[in-house]
C-alpha cells in the first residue's frame, strides 16, 4: 500500500468538502475551520483523559483501553483532516510548512534530524 502524503489528503479533502459545502472551503471562514479542528482535538484530549483513568485505575469509563485506543486514533485523524482544511483555507502547503518548521527547530536546538 502506498504511503499517504499531505498532498493525497489535500486532494481528497478538497473534493469531499464540496459535498458538505457546495461553495467549497470558502463557505467557512478560517475561524470556522479552526473551531472544527479544535473541536476534534478536544475530543482526542477527552479520550486521553479516559486512557489516564485506565492507567490510574479510576472508575468512570464505559469503554476499555483497546476501545479507547481506537477512539483516539479516530479523533487524531479527524483533527488532522480538519487541520488540512484549515491550512487549505489559509493557502498553506502543509508539506512545506511542516518541513520548514521541523528543520528550523532541529537547527535551533542542535538536533541532527531533518526532513527532506
N, C-alpha and C positions, 0 to 999 in steps of 0.2 A: 504494500500500500504506500502511495506517495505521501510524504510528509506535508502537512498543512502549512501554508505560508500566510502571512498577513495579507498578501495580495489576493490569495484564494478567498480568504474570509471577506475581504472588501468587495470583491466581485459578487459573491453570493449575497452578501448583506445589502448591497445597493440594488440588486434585482429584487430581493424579497421585501425590502422596506416599502416598495411601491404597492404591495398587496394590502398593507395596513394604512399607508399614507399615499393616496393617489398622486400627490404632488412631490413625493419623494422626501428626501432629507429636509427640504425647505419648509415642509408642513410644520415642523417643530423647530423651536429656537435652540441655540446652544444650551440654554438653561433647561429646556425640556429634556434634551438628550442627556445632560449631566445628571438631572434628577433621576431619570430612568436607570442610569448606570449606578448611581449612588444607592438607589433602592435595592438593586441586585447585590451590591457589595454589602449592604446592611443585612440582607438575607443570609449571605455567606457568613457574616460575623455571628448571626444568631445560631447557625449550625455549629460554628466553632464553640460557642458558649455551651451548647449541648454536649459536644465532644469533651469539653472540660469537665462537665458534670460526670460523664462516664469515667474519665480519668480519675476524678476525685471521689468517685462512688457516692455521688449526691443524687438523691431521688428527684424525680420530676420529668424525666424523659419518657416519651411514648415510643421512641424508636431506639433500636440498638446501635452499637458502634458501626457495624457494617452498613446499615441503612443510612446512618448519618454521613459516612464517607461518600456514599453515592449521592446524597443530597448536596454535600459540599462541592463535589465535582460539578454538579449541575449548576449550582449558584455561581461558582467561579467562572464557568463557561458563559453563563448569562451575563455576568459582569463584563467579560472580555468582548462579547458580542456588542453590548451597548457602548463600551469604550470605543470600539471601532467605529460605530455610527457617530459618536460624538466627535471623534477625530476626523471622520469624513466630512461632517457638517462644518468643522473648523478649517477644512482644507489641509489637514496634516497627514503626511505619509508616515504611517506607523513604523514601517521598515527603517526608514531614515532616522526618524526621531529616536527610536529605541537604540539603534546602533550608536548614534552620536552621543546620546545621554549615557549609555553604559560605558562606552570607551572613555568619555570625559571623566567619569567618576573613577574608573580604574587608574587613569593617568594621575588624577588629583591625589589619590591615596597611595599611589605607588604599587598597584597590583599589576601583574603581567597579563591577566585575562583581557582579551579584546574580541569583539565581534567583527567578522569580516565586512 
